[in-house]
Amino acid sequence: MSQETEELQTKALKELAGVAANSELEAWRVRYLGRKGELTTILRGLAGIPAEERKAAGARANQLKDSLEASLKDKEQALNQARLASTEGEAIDITLPGRPFPVGRLHPITQTIHEIADIFGTMGFQEVEGPDVEWEYYNFEALNMPPEHPARDSQSTFWLDYKMASGEMPMLLRTQTTSVTARTIEAMEPPIRVIELGKCYRYDASDATHTPLFHQIDGIVVDKGITMADLKGTLHEFARRYFGDDRRVRFRCDFFPFVEPGVEIAIDCAVCRGDGCRLCGQSGWIELGGAGMTHPDVLRRGGIDPDVYTSFAFGLGIDRMPMLRYGIDDIRLFFGSDLRFLRQF
């Protein structure tokens, strides 16, 4: 055992003398002092020698371990000093630019929301907010959609499973920001000119123009003498400012429970410019949303007399607006994590 430790010491110190880098130094430590190193193997072999020799052999092995660890520390210090000495005289130019860090930016949908709010703000609209988790009353009944109304079937709803107290209405994730309109006309006195921007949720399959989570803007104006001409002028002005003077806008009669009469507003497809493509379903037009003169029953539920005041309201899909502006043919790109796409905005 004594001869074996002597040979190991000679071999280890010889190799240590030839080490020239910290990586080589670590490899040397593992080879001789590691858990499976050569010295550890010797220490484990002490159990196999006679008891009268074990004490002396153990002491010699421990001395070797201490000696190698001390030599390792000295070698490490020598390598560090040599590395510092090699950099002496080198100047650091503090005027050089540092490493660039990527700068974050707003998501394109958030940019769109801010731009829409600015456009309507210049037209005198006030922005209001409402809860994403809504009572059934404000999402449906206050908007002229009682429980048996067929319009509810077209809005696949995320209902919340919770234990209701006696007399409480069910809760849901709002399917439209029009629910904020119902709250607004209940809380404010005419004249009213507000917009509501936010997230909506519907249990829909994802495709090129639909996602279960989407963004919407609703607006309502309540005052004396409001007409359909005011509605068309407001939406046409918005479309002109956001999409440009060269884009065509179309109004067609449509039905929505909370307006009478109702219209659908659409804009010519930015991809095909009216010729028909996958994005517009070969029609050449993409619907932005619905609008119309607010139904008298909706005003009555909010405590406003429809014989004194008239009103128009509209609801537009926000996510489709940058698609129409930039010619993007799949709405799901906005909700992915492809930075190559998002950095274009």
C-alpha positions as a Markdown table, in Angstrom:
| # | Residue | x | y | z |
|---|---|---|---|---|
| 1 | Met | 0.0 | 0.0 | 0.0 |
| 2 | Ser | 2.9 | 2.4 | 0.9 |
| 3 | Gln | 4.5 | 1.8 | -2.5 |
| 4 | Glu | 1.1 | 2.3 | -4.3 |
| 5 | Thr | 0.6 | 5.7 | -2.6 |
| 6 | Glu | 4.1 | 6.8 | -3.4 |
| 7 | Glu | 3.6 | 5.9 | -7.1 |
| 8 | Leu | 0.3 | 7.7 | -7.2 |
| 9 | Gln | 1.8 | 10.9 | -5.6 |
| 10 | Thr | 4.7 | 10.9 | -8.1 |
| 11 | Lys | 2.3 | 10.4 | -11.1 |
| 12 | Ala | -0.2 | 13.0 | -9.9 |
| 13 | Leu | 2.3 | 15.8 | -9.2 |
| 14 | Lys | 4.0 | 15.2 | -12.6 |
| 15 | Glu | 0.7 | 15.6 | -14.4 |
| 16 | Leu | -0.2 | 18.6 | -12.3 |
| 17 | Ala | 3.1 | 20.3 | -13.3 |
| 18 | Gly | 2.0 | 20.1 | -17.0 |
| 19 | Val | -1.4 | 21.6 | -16.5 |
| 20 | Ala | -1.8 | 24.9 | -18.3 |
| 21 | Ala | -5.5 | 25.8 | -18.1 |
| 22 | Asn | -8.3 | 25.7 | -15.6 |
| 23 | Ser | -10.3 | 23.2 | -17.6 |
| 24 | Glu | -7.3 | 20.8 | -17.5 |
| 25 | Leu | -7.0 | 21.5 | -13.7 |
| 26 | Glu | -10.6 | 20.4 | -13.1 |
| 27 | Ala | -10.0 | 17.2 | -15.1 |
| 28 | Trp | -6.9 | 16.5 | -13.0 |
| 29 | Arg | -8.9 | 17.0 | -9.8 |
| 30 | Val | -11.6 | 14.6 | -10.9 |
| 31 | Arg | -9.1 | 12.0 | -12.0 |
| 32 | Tyr | -7.2 | 11.9 | -8.6 |
| 33 | Leu | -9.5 | 13.5 | -6.0 |
| 34 | Gly | -13.0 | 12.9 | -7.3 |
| 35 | Arg | -15.5 | 10.5 | -5.9 |
| 36 | Lys | -14.3 | 7.9 | -8.4 |
| 37 | Gly | -10.7 | 9.1 | -8.5 |
| 38 | Glu | -7.6 | 7.0 | -8.0 |
| 39 | Leu | -7.0 | 8.2 | -4.4 |
| 40 | Thr | -10.6 | 7.4 | -3.4 |
| 41 | Thr | -10.0 | 3.9 | -4.8 |
| 42 | Ile | -7.0 | 3.5 | -2.6 |
| 43 | Leu | -8.9 | 4.7 | 0.5 |
| 44 | Arg | -11.7 | 2.2 | -0.2 |
| 45 | Gly | -9.1 | -0.6 | -0.5 |
| 46 | Leu | -7.9 | -0.1 | 3.1 |
| 47 | Ala | -10.7 | -2.4 | 4.3 |
| 48 | Gly | -8.9 | -5.3 | 2.6 |
| 49 | Ile | -5.5 | -5.1 | 4.4 |
| 50 | Pro | -4.5 | -6.6 | 7.8 |
| 51 | Ala | -5.7 | -4.5 | 10.8 |
| 52 | Glu | -2.2 | -4.0 | 12.1 |
| 53 | Glu | -1.2 | -2.3 | 8.8 |
| 54 | Arg | -4.5 | -0.4 | 8.2 |
| 55 | Lys | -3.8 | 2.5 | 10.6 |
| 56 | Ala | -0.4 | 3.4 | 9.1 |
| 57 | Ala | -1.7 | 2.9 | 5.5 |
| 58 | Gly | -4.7 | 5.1 | 6.3 |
| 59 | Ala | -2.6 | 7.9 | 7.8 |
| 60 | Arg | -0.3 | 7.8 | 4.7 |
| 61 | Ala | -3.3 | 8.0 | 2.3 |
| 62 | Asn | -4.8 | 10.9 | 4.2 |
| 63 | Gln | -1.4 | 12.7 | 4.1 |
| 64 | Leu | -1.3 | 12.2 | 0.3 |
| 65 | Lys | -4.8 | 13.6 | 0.0 |
| 66 | Asp | -3.9 | 16.7 | 1.9 |
| 67 | Ser | -0.8 | 17.1 | -0.1 |
| 68 | Leu | -2.6 | 16.8 | -3.4 |
| 69 | Glu | -5.3 | 19.3 | -2.4 |
| 70 | Ala | -2.6 | 21.8 | -1.3 |
| 71 | Ser | -0.8 | 21.3 | -4.6 |
| 72 | Leu | -4.1 | 21.8 | -6.5 |
| 73 | Lys | -4.8 | 25.1 | -4.6 |
| 74 | Asp | -1.3 | 26.3 | -5.4 |
| 75 | Lys | -1.6 | 25.4 | -9.1 |
| 76 | Glu | -5.0 | 27.2 | -9.3 |
| 77 | Gln | -3.5 | 30.4 | -7.8 |
| 78 | Ala | -0.6 | 30.2 | -10.2 |
| 79 | Leu | -2.9 | 29.9 | -13.2 |
| 80 | Asn | -5.0 | 32.8 | -12.1 |
| 81 | Gln | -2.0 | 35.0 | -11.6 |
| 82 | Ala | -0.6 | 34.1 | -15.0 |
| 83 | Arg | -3.9 | 35.0 | -16.6 |
| 84 | Leu | -4.0 | 38.4 | -14.9 |
| 85 | Ala | -0.4 | 39.0 | -15.8 |
| 86 | Ser | -1.2 | 38.3 | -19.5 |
| 87 | Thr | -3.8 | 41.1 | -19.5 |
| 88 | Glu | -1.6 | 43.8 | -17.9 |
| 89 | Gly | -1.2 | 46.8 | -20.2 |
| 90 | Glu | -4.5 | 46.2 | -22.0 |
| 91 | Ala | -6.7 | 49.2 | -22.0 |
| 92 | Ile | -10.5 | 49.1 | -21.9 |
| 93 | Asp | -12.2 | 51.6 | -24.2 |
| 94 | Ile | -15.2 | 52.7 | -22.2 |
| 95 | Thr | -16.5 | 54.8 | -25.2 |
| 96 | Leu | -17.3 | 51.6 | -27.1 |
| 97 | Pro | -21.1 | 50.8 | -27.2 |
| 98 | Gly | -22.3 | 48.0 | -25.0 |
| 99 | Arg | -24.0 | 44.8 | -26.0 |
| 100 | Pro | -27.5 | 45.6 | -27.5 |
| 101 | Phe | -30.5 | 44.4 | -25.6 |
| 102 | Pro | -33.8 | 43.7 | -27.4 |
| 103 | Val | -36.4 | 46.3 | -26.7 |
| 104 | Gly | -40.0 | 45.3 | -26.1 |
| 105 | Arg | -42.9 | 46.8 | -27.8 |
| 106 | Leu | -46.7 | 46.7 | -27.7 |
| 107 | His | -48.5 | 43.8 | -29.2 |
| 108 | Pro | -50.2 | 44.7 | -32.6 |
| 109 | Ile | -53.7 | 44.2 | -31.1 |
| 110 | Thr | -52.8 | 46.5 | -28.2 |
| 111 | Gln | -51.5 | 49.1 | -30.7 |
| 112 | Thr | -54.8 | 48.8 | -32.6 |
| 113 | Ile | -56.8 | 49.3 | -29.5 |
| 114 | His | -54.9 | 52.5 | -28.6 |
| 115 | Glu | -55.3 | 53.8 | -32.2 |
| 116 | Ile | -59.0 | 53.1 | -32.2 |
| 117 | Ala | -59.5 | 54.8 | -28.9 |
| 118 | Asp | -57.6 | 57.8 | -30.2 |
| 119 | Ile | -59.8 | 58.1 | -33.3 |
| 120 | Phe | -63.0 | 57.9 | -31.4 |
| 121 | Gly | -61.6 | 60.2 | -28.7 |
| 122 | Thr | -61.1 | 63.0 | -31.3 |
| 123 | Met | -64.8 | 62.5 | -32.2 |
| 124 | Gly | -65.9 | 63.2 | -28.7 |
| 125 | Phe | -66.3 | 59.7 | -27.3 |
| 126 | Gln | -65.5 | 58.8 | -23.7 |
| 127 | Glu | -63.9 | 55.4 | -23.0 |
| 128 | Val | -65.5 | 53.2 | -20.3 |
| 129 | Glu | -64.8 | 49.7 | -19.0 |
| 130 | Gly | -66.7 | 46.7 | -17.7 |
| 131 | Pro | -66.1 | 43.3 | -16.2 |
| 132 | Asp | -65.0 | 40.3 | -18.3 |
| 133 | Val | -67.1 | 38.0 | -15.9 |
| 134 | Glu | -70.6 | 39.2 | -16.4 |
| 135 | Trp | -74.1 | 38.6 | -15.2 |
| 136 | Glu | -76.5 | 36.9 | -17.7 |
| 137 | Tyr | -78.8 | 39.9 | -17.4 |
| 138 | Tyr | -76.3 | 42.5 | -18.8 |
| 139 | Asn | -75.0 | 40.1 | -21.5 |
| 140 | Phe | -78.4 | 39.1 | -22.8 |
| 141 | Glu | -81.6 | 40.2 | -21.2 |
| 142 | Ala | -80.7 | 43.9 | -20.9 |
| 143 | Leu | -79.9 | 43.8 | -24.6 |
| 144 | Asn | -83.3 | 42.5 | -25.6 |
| 145 | Met | -82.4 | 38.8 | -25.6 |
| 146 | Pro | -84.6 | 36.9 | -23.2 |
| 147 | Pro | -83.9 | 33.2 | -22.4 |
| 148 | Glu | -85.9 | 31.9 | -25.3 |
| 149 | His | -84.4 | 34.3 | -27.9 |
| 150 | Pro | -82.7 | 32.4 | -30.8 |
| 151 | Ala | -79.9 | 35.0 | -31.0 |
| 152 | Arg | -78.4 | 33.3 | -27.9 |
| 153 | Asp | -77.8 | 30.1 | -29.9 |
| 154 | Ser | -75.4 | 31.9 | -32.2 |
| 155 | Gln | -73.2 | 33.0 | -29.3 |
| 156 | Ser | -71.7 | 29.8 | -27.8 |
| 157 | Thr | -71.1 | 30.8 | -24.3 |
| 158 | Phe | -68.6 | 30.0 | -21.5 |
| 159 | Trp | -70.9 | 29.6 | -18.5 |
| 160 | Leu | -69.4 | 29.7 | -15.0 |
| 161 | Asp | -70.1 | 26.8 | -12.7 |
| 162 | Tyr | -70.7 | 28.3 | -9.3 |
| 163 | Lys | -73.3 | 28.0 | -6.5 |
| 164 | Met | -75.8 | 30.8 | -6.9 |
| 165 | Ala | -77.6 | 32.4 | -4.0 |
| 166 | Ser | -81.4 | 32.6 | -4.1 |
| 167 | Gly | -82.5 | 35.0 | -6.8 |
| 168 | Glu | -79.1 | 35.4 | -8.5 |
| 169 | Met | -78.7 | 35.2 | -12.2 |
| 170 | Pro | -76.1 | 32.9 | -13.8 |
| 171 | Met | -72.6 | 34.3 | -14.6 |
| 172 | Leu | -70.6 | 33.9 | -17.8 |
| 173 | Leu | -67.6 | 35.1 | -19.7 |
| 174 | Arg | -69.0 | 38.0 | -21.7 |
| 175 | Thr | -69.7 | 37.2 | -25.3 |
| 176 | Gln | -69.8 | 40.8 | -26.3 |
| 177 | Thr | -68.6 | 44.2 | -25.0 |
| 178 | Thr | -72.2 | 45.3 | -25.6 |
| 179 | Ser | -72.8 | 44.2 | -22.0 |
| 180 | Val | -70.9 | 47.3 | -21.0 |
| 181 | Thr | -73.3 | 49.4 | -23.1 |
| 182 | Ala | -76.2 | 47.9 | -21.0 |
| 183 | Arg | -74.4 | 49.0 | -17.8 |
| 184 | Thr | -73.5 | 52.4 | -19.2 |
| 185 | Ile | -77.1 | 53.5 | -20.1 |
| 186 | Glu | -78.2 | 52.2 | -16.7 |
| 187 | Ala | -75.6 | 54.3 | -14.9 |
| 188 | Met | -75.3 | 57.5 | -17.0 |
| 189 | Glu | -77.7 | 60.3 | -17.9 |
| 190 | Pro | -78.0 | 61.6 | -21.5 |
| 191 | Pro | -76.3 | 62.9 | -23.4 |
| 192 | Ile | -74.1 | 59.8 | -23.7 |
| 193 | Arg | -71.3 | 59.3 | -26.1 |
| 194 | Val | -69.1 | 56.3 | -25.0 |
| 195 | Ile | -67.0 | 53.5 | -26.4 |
| 196 | Glu | -66.1 | 50.2 | -24.7 |
| 197 | Leu | -63.0 | 48.2 | -25.7 |
| 198 | Gly | -62.1 | 44.8 | -24.3 |
| 199 | Lys | -61.9 | 41.0 | -24.6 |
| 200 | Cys | -64.8 | 38.8 | -25.4 |
| 201 | Tyr | -65.2 | 35.0 | -25.2 |
| 202 | Arg | -67.1 | 32.5 | -27.3 |
| 203 | Tyr | -66.9 | 28.7 | -27.5 |
| 204 | Asp | -65.9 | 28.8 | -31.1 |
| 205 | Ala | -63.5 | 26.7 | -33.2 |
| 206 | Ser | -60.4 | 28.5 | -34.3 |
| 207 | Asp | -60.0 | 29.3 | -38.0 |
| 208 | Ala | -58.6 | 32.0 | -40.2 |
| 209 | Thr | -61.2 | 34.6 | -38.9 |
| 210 | His | -62.4 | 33.2 | -35.5 |
| 211 | Thr | -60.8 | 32.5 | -32.1 |
| 212 | Pro | -62.4 | 31.7 | -28.8 |
| 213 | Leu | -60.9 | 34.9 | -27.3 |
| 214 | Phe | -61.3 | 38.0 | -29.4 |
| 215 | His | -61.4 | 41.8 | -28.9 |
| 216 | Gln | -64.3 | 44.1 | -29.6 |
| 217 | Ile | -65.3 | 47.7 | -29.5 |
| 218 | Asp | -68.8 | 48.8 | -28.8 |
| 219 | Gly | -70.1 | 52.3 | -28.8 |
| 220 | Ile | -73.4 | 54.1 | -28.1 |
| 221 | Val | -74.6 | 57.7 | -28.5 |
| 222 | Val | -77.8 | 58.8 | -26.7 |
| 223 | Asp | -79.2 | 62.3 | -27.2 |
| 224 | Lys | -82.1 | 64.2 | -28.6 |
| 225 | Gly | -82.5 | 64.0 | -32.4 |
| 226 | Ile | -80.0 | 61.2 | -33.1 |
| 227 | Thr | -80.6 | 59.6 | -36.5 |
| 228 | Met | -79.3 | 56.8 | -38.7 |
| 229 | Ala | -77.3 | 59.5 | -40.7 |
| 230 | Asp | -75.3 | 60.2 | -37.5 |
| 231 | Leu | -74.5 | 56.5 | -37.2 |
| 232 | Lys | -73.3 | 56.2 | -40.8 |
| 233 | Gly | -71.3 | 59.4 | -40.7 |
| 234 | Thr | -69.5 | 58.3 | -37.5 |
| 235 | Leu | -68.6 | 54.8 | -38.8 |
| 236 | His | -67.7 | 56.1 | -42.2 |
| 237 | Glu | -65.4 | 58.7 | -40.7 |
| 238 | Phe | -63.8 | 56.0 | -38.5 |
| 239 | Ala | -63.2 | 53.7 | -41.5 |
| 240 | Arg | -61.7 | 56.6 | -43.4 |
| 241 | Arg | -59.2 | 57.5 | -40.6 |
| 242 | Tyr | -58.2 | 53.9 | -39.8 |
| 243 | Phe | -58.1 | 52.2 | -43.2 |
| 244 | Gly | -57.5 | 55.2 | -45.5 |
| 245 | Asp | -59.5 | 57.2 | -48.0 |
| 246 | Asp | -59.2 | 54.6 | -50.8 |
| 247 | Arg | -61.0 | 51.8 | -48.9 |
| 248 | Arg | -64.7 | 51.1 | -49.7 |
| 249 | Val | -67.3 | 50.8 | -46.9 |
| 250 | Arg | -70.6 | 49.0 | -47.2 |
| 251 | Phe | -73.7 | 49.1 | -45.1 |
| 252 | Arg | -76.4 | 46.5 | -45.5 |
| 253 | Cys | -79.6 | 45.8 | -43.6 |
| 254 | Asp | -79.2 | 43.1 | -40.9 |
| 255 | Phe | -80.9 | 42.0 | -37.7 |
| 256 | Phe | -79.5 | 42.5 | -34.2 |
| 257 | Pro | -81.8 | 42.2 | -31.1 |
| 258 | Phe | -80.6 | 45.4 | -29.4 |
| 259 | Val | -81.0 | 47.7 | -32.5 |
| 260 | Glu | -83.9 | 48.5 | -34.8 |
| 261 | Pro | -83.3 | 49.0 | -37.6 |
| 262 | Gly | -79.9 | 47.3 | -37.8 |
| 263 | Val | -77.1 | 47.3 | -40.4 |
| 264 | Glu | -74.0 | 45.3 | -41.0 |
| 265 | Ile | -70.8 | 47.3 | -41.8 |
| 266 | Ala | -68.2 | 45.7 | -44.0 |
| 267 | Ile | -65.0 | 46.9 | -45.8 |
| 268 | Asp | -63.5 | 45.6 | -49.0 |
| 269 | Cys | -60.9 | 42.9 | -48.5 |
| 270 | Ala | -57.3 | 44.1 | -48.3 |
| 271 | Val | -56.0 | 40.8 | -49.7 |
| 272 | Cys | -58.0 | 40.5 | -52.9 |
| 273 | Arg | -59.4 | 44.1 | -53.1 |
| 274 | Gly | -62.9 | 42.8 | -53.8 |
| 275 | Asp | -62.0 | 39.9 | -56.2 |
| 276 | Gly | -62.6 | 37.1 | -53.6 |
| 277 | Cys | -60.1 | 35.0 | -51.6 |
| 278 | Arg | -59.9 | 32.6 | -48.7 |
| 279 | Leu | -59.9 | 35.4 | -46.1 |
| 280 | Cys | -63.2 | 37.0 | -47.3 |
| 281 | Gly | -64.9 | 33.7 | -48.2 |
| 282 | Gln | -64.7 | 34.7 | -51.9 |
| 283 | Ser | -67.1 | 37.6 | -51.3 |
| 284 | Gly | -64.7 | 40.5 | -51.6 |
| 285 | Trp | -65.9 | 42.0 | -48.3 |
| 286 | Ile | -65.2 | 41.4 | -44.6 |
| 287 | Glu | -67.7 | 42.2 | -42.0 |
| 288 | Leu | -66.5 | 44.6 | -39.2 |
| 289 | Gly | -69.6 | 44.3 | -37.1 |
| 290 | Gly | -73.1 | 45.3 | -36.5 |
| 291 | Ala | -74.8 | 48.6 | -35.8 |
| 292 | Gly | -78.2 | 50.4 | -35.8 |
| 293 | Met | -80.6 | 52.6 | -33.9 |
| 294 | Thr | -80.8 | 51.4 | -30.3 |
| 295 | His | -84.0 | 49.4 | -29.6 |
| 296 | Pro | -86.4 | 51.4 | -27.4 |
| 297 | Asp | -86.8 | 48.5 | -25.0 |
| 298 | Val | -83.0 | 48.6 | -24.4 |
| 299 | Leu | -83.2 | 52.2 | -23.5 |
| 300 | Arg | -86.2 | 51.6 | -21.2 |
| 301 | Arg | -84.3 | 48.9 | -19.3 |
| 302 | Gly | -81.6 | 51.5 | -18.7 |
| 303 | Gly | -84.0 | 54.1 | -17.4 |
| 304 | Ile | -84.0 | 56.3 | -20.5 |
| 305 | Asp | -87.2 | 57.4 | -22.1 |
| 306 | Pro | -87.1 | 56.5 | -25.9 |
| 307 | Asp | -89.9 | 59.1 | -26.6 |
| 308 | Val | -87.5 | 61.8 | -25.6 |
| 309 | Tyr | -84.1 | 60.4 | -26.6 |
| 310 | Thr | -82.9 | 58.5 | -29.6 |
| 311 | Ser | -79.7 | 56.5 | -29.9 |
| 312 | Phe | -77.4 | 54.6 | -32.1 |
| 313 | Ala | -75.0 | 51.8 | -31.2 |
| 314 | Phe | -72.4 | 49.7 | -32.9 |
| 315 | Gly | -70.1 | 46.8 | -32.2 |
| 316 | Leu | -66.9 | 46.1 | -34.2 |
| 317 | Gly | -64.4 | 43.3 | -34.2 |
| 318 | Ile | -60.9 | 44.8 | -33.3 |
| 319 | Asp | -58.8 | 41.8 | -34.3 |
| 320 | Arg | -59.9 | 41.9 | -37.9 |
| 321 | Met | -59.0 | 45.6 | -38.3 |
| 322 | Pro | -55.2 | 45.1 | -38.6 |
| 323 | Met | -55.9 | 42.1 | -40.8 |
| 324 | Leu | -57.8 | 44.3 | -43.2 |
| 325 | Arg | -55.3 | 47.1 | -43.0 |
| 326 | Tyr | -52.1 | 45.0 | -43.6 |
| 327 | Gly | -53.6 | 42.1 | -45.7 |
| 328 | Ile | -53.1 | 39.3 | -43.1 |
| 329 | Asp | -55.1 | 36.2 | -44.0 |
| 330 | Asp | -55.1 | 34.4 | -40.7 |
| 331 | Ile | -56.2 | 35.9 | -37.3 |
| 332 | Arg | -54.4 | 33.2 | -35.4 |
| 333 | Leu | -51.0 | 34.7 | -36.2 |
| 334 | Phe | -51.8 | 37.5 | -33.7 |
| 335 | Phe | -52.2 | 35.0 | -30.9 |
| 336 | Gly | -49.1 | 32.9 | -31.7 |
| 337 | Ser | -45.6 | 33.4 | -30.5 |
| 338 | Asp | -43.7 | 33.8 | -33.8 |
| 339 | Leu | -41.5 | 36.8 | -33.2 |
| 340 | Arg | -40.8 | 37.1 | -36.9 |
| 341 | Phe | -44.4 | 38.0 | -37.4 |
| 342 | Leu | -44.9 | 40.2 | -34.3 |
| 343 | Arg | -41.7 | 42.3 | -34.9 |
| 344 | Gln | -43.2 | 43.6 | -38.2 |
| 345 | Phe | -45.4 | 45.8 | -36.1 |
